[in-house]
Amino acid sequence: MFKATILLSTRNGKRVRTVSVLDVPCVPSLALTSPSRYSVDKRLMRGSHVIGEAATRAGCRFYAGYPITPQNELPEYLSKRFAELEDATFIQAESELAAINMVMGASMTGMRAMTSSSSPGISLKQEGISYMAGTELPAVVVNVMRGGPGLGNIAPSQQDYFQATRGGGHGGYRTIVLAPHSGQELVTLTMKAFDLADLYRLPVVLLGDGLMGQMMEPVTFPDPIDPSTLPRKDWTLSGAKGRHGHLLASLLLDPLKMEQHNWKLARKYAAIRERETEHESYLLDDAVLAVVAFGTAARIAKGAVNRVRNSGLKVGLFRPITLWPFPERELKALTPRLKHILVFEMNLGQMVEDVNMSVGDKATVHFHGRPGGVISTPHEIADAITKVLYRYELG
């Protein structure tokens, strides 16, 4: 049975208990359990800097990465921020492959560890991410997506949805994928990513894009976590004095043992599917058409929904926040009253597959996308919504 360690806070201190993951309710971020921890002052910050500050406040004390645009501001920020701390390590590695393996090593010792890159760099890290999934090692992987395939360009894109939600590397594993759509969600989801990684012992992907990494918004942060107060990890390679040694490896040459391990991982993924879906519903109570979009595309779509609502059309927005596990039950529950779904992505159609699998024949699914870094406007999406409604409902 997969075990998870959860920290329970009391007025007189803290205590730790260990429970089966199948008995764990949907656990909120340890960093965000009390809204009163937020300061009233706001900071105007670039998205990449927000991720770095949120990671630091979540107790991340190891970062390894390699430069690539448009996420260079993140390691730049962390290099300065970690220099202010006595217990933090920042490494500009010689390559993406080296960086992810350094993160793997740091995770084995129990540290909260993170790496970041953009699309081509994330591809190079996939072998290490697969090894970490197989070894059940927690880490946070930030992908600030750019246009592709190949080297592509440095413009915002959402072309890495398949890579993030289907595992990306070899072996049939899964990673939790979180898709923020604002500066404030970069705070909350970055911090939540570390808690989910530790809870389920797997890599968690924070999936943004070049626009989100560069734009500036006012944000607030909770008080920082003291890493020494985090739940103890009893599986780490921290020295075997006074106890039996630990072995962390993904090499299982016995096919039966490999099969048993994969069934164990499957049970863990099933528990995650059951407990960790998250989404936002916007103006869907009377809608006949829902726009489904994530990340930056969802912000554009929300503006479009407001435009067509002002014209009297009954349209709403469904925004997946967890891309894996995809909130399929929540979307399917809307179909008795929804007739049409318009999926909007900054690619040629990837999340649309998950939408189709979720709703089946209960609603008609349409698609609108722009690949390669072209950023749609709310007017463009409003026009796409109007065309669908007038062709099928109002024509």
Secondary structure as GFF3:
##gff-version 3
##sequence-region A 1 395
A	DSSP	beta_strand	3	10	.	.	.	ID=ss1
A	DSSP	beta_strand	13	20	.	.	.	ID=ss2
A	DSSP	three_ten_helix	21	23	.	.	.	ID=ss3
A	DSSP	three_ten_helix	30	32	.	.	.	ID=ss4
A	DSSP	three_ten_helix	35	37	.	.	.	ID=ss5
A	DSSP	beta_strand	43	46	.	.	.	ID=ss6
A	DSSP	alpha_helix	47	57	.	.	.	ID=ss7
A	DSSP	beta_strand	62	65	.	.	.	ID=ss8
A	DSSP	alpha_helix	73	83	.	.	.	ID=ss9
A	DSSP	beta_strand	89	92	.	.	.	ID=ss10
A	DSSP	alpha_helix	96	108	.	.	.	ID=ss11
A	DSSP	beta_strand	113	117	.	.	.	ID=ss12
A	DSSP	alpha_helix	119	124	.	.	.	ID=ss13
A	DSSP	alpha_helix	126	135	.	.	.	ID=ss14
A	DSSP	beta_strand	139	145	.	.	.	ID=ss15
A	DSSP	alpha_helix	161	165	.	.	.	ID=ss16
A	DSSP	beta_strand	176	178	.	.	.	ID=ss17
A	DSSP	alpha_helix	183	200	.	.	.	ID=ss18
A	DSSP	beta_strand	203	209	.	.	.	ID=ss19
A	DSSP	alpha_helix	210	214	.	.	.	ID=ss20
A	DSSP	beta_strand	216	219	.	.	.	ID=ss21
A	DSSP	three_ten_helix	227	229	.	.	.	ID=ss22
A	DSSP	alpha_helix	255	275	.	.	.	ID=ss23
A	DSSP	beta_strand	279	282	.	.	.	ID=ss24
A	DSSP	beta_strand	289	292	.	.	.	ID=ss25
A	DSSP	alpha_helix	295	310	.	.	.	ID=ss26
A	DSSP	beta_strand	315	320	.	.	.	ID=ss27
A	DSSP	beta_strand	322	324	.	.	.	ID=ss28
A	DSSP	alpha_helix	328	332	.	.	.	ID=ss29
A	DSSP	beta_strand	340	345	.	.	.	ID=ss30
A	DSSP	alpha_helix	351	359	.	.	.	ID=ss31
A	DSSP	beta_strand	364	369	.	.	.	ID=ss32
A	DSSP	alpha_helix	378	389	.	.	.	ID=ss33
A	DSSP	pi_helix	390	394	.	.	.	ID=ss34
###
